[in-house]
Amino acid sequence: MVNRWTISYPLQFVDGDRIVREYQLLGLRLGKLAPGLVDSFTGDPALRRQVDDEPRPHPVALAERAALLRRELVGAETLAEPRRRFLDAHLTALGCTARKLAGVRVAFVDEVRAYFQVDIRPGNPDAYRRAHARLDEVLPGRGSPAERLADHRARDAVPPRKLEAAVHALSRALRDEVRRHFALPAHEAVEYEVVGDRPWSGFNHYLGGFRSRVAINADLGHRLSNLPHLVAHEAYPGHHTEHCRKEAGLVGERGHAEQSIFLINTPQCLMAEGAAELGLHAAVGPGWGRWTESVLREEGLRLDGDQAERVEEAAAGLLTVRQDAALMLHDRRASEDDVVAFLRRWLLVPERRARQMVRFLADPLWRAYTTTYVEGARLVRAWLDLRPPSGTLAERYLRLLDEPMVPEALAEDLRAGVPRLPRGAGRHPPPDPAHRR
């Protein structure tokens, strides 16, 4: 059998560590052209200083560099296959970003595929109608489902003066739940700040050293039933937990320096957002409504947990509506007013909320990002369900936090229909970052 890794480079040794370093530099250089692209960088500070001292790069040169690194990666036999696969996927995404910055027009669905390794298509309106019918069944009162859902959300609103206390209470409780299943570094910590005028509801700023700052956008208003999802997504067991475990395990123990940079519009975003969207499912599971009700009661907040869970389950059928809106805006060139009307019709949200969603979809950096939540949640949920009969949800979820996985790998598992065990399964436990600090 011909080895495709040696046929291109039969006599040439390619330094894998150099490719990793060049990948980090490429990401940092693109970040100079697209502020916000570098979500976090906890690697060698000398690399950031080097890029800061350089002239402003040209995007065409960066696109060419991404392509060259992909070709060289084929011969980097010092890197294990999962690392080469991770780097190839991310260099593909960065190459697309560089070409767009250079003015190359890329079709929206092709852009999404290059960034996230998924093909997107419109959802099914019949599924949305069924979700509306289910909401009609579970929402009490009179009026249309939209009117009753608005009443439900009004009753569910978090009083602004109670927002910070509720967030901290849920964070403490979720941290305790996560520590029952997943080891965390002894000195990890999350600080929260309430902000405004942002296109998102919450954002995790990973600071390195097992610390995060989570910003909560107060302008949107928050609901008691959604708050545990938000905190689980951003902190425990979502983004903060993943950053901590990857910094301790992949970077600290195994030397995967490519994991010390997190770049927007790359496959790691779809993996991270998909896992974070399933955070409350992994940490608490069914019964999360009553669990939340109990936690918030201590803060003087009242929630009907069972009803919250029923409404959430009914609304789950509307998952792809936001992605449909992105396709309307960027693929079919619909007007913003038409997209707002679409969101109001199917998501049953007020105009102010729909326009906030369109603001996110129209942002040049974030326009494709909704796919990470929609397709990420679908892909990760299906993959979590495809676990060995003897395996637990926590064990399966932990792999997402600890391994350099890409969406195509999960999709391959789903096509095969057989759970793929981690390398070395049964010989030793996964890294335990709690014992490192």
Beta strands, then each sheet from edge to edge (+ up, - down):
strand 1: 38-41
strand 2: 189-195
strand 3: 202-208
strand 4: 211-217
strand 5: 261-263
sheet 1: 1+ 5-
sheet 2: 2+ 4+ 3-
end
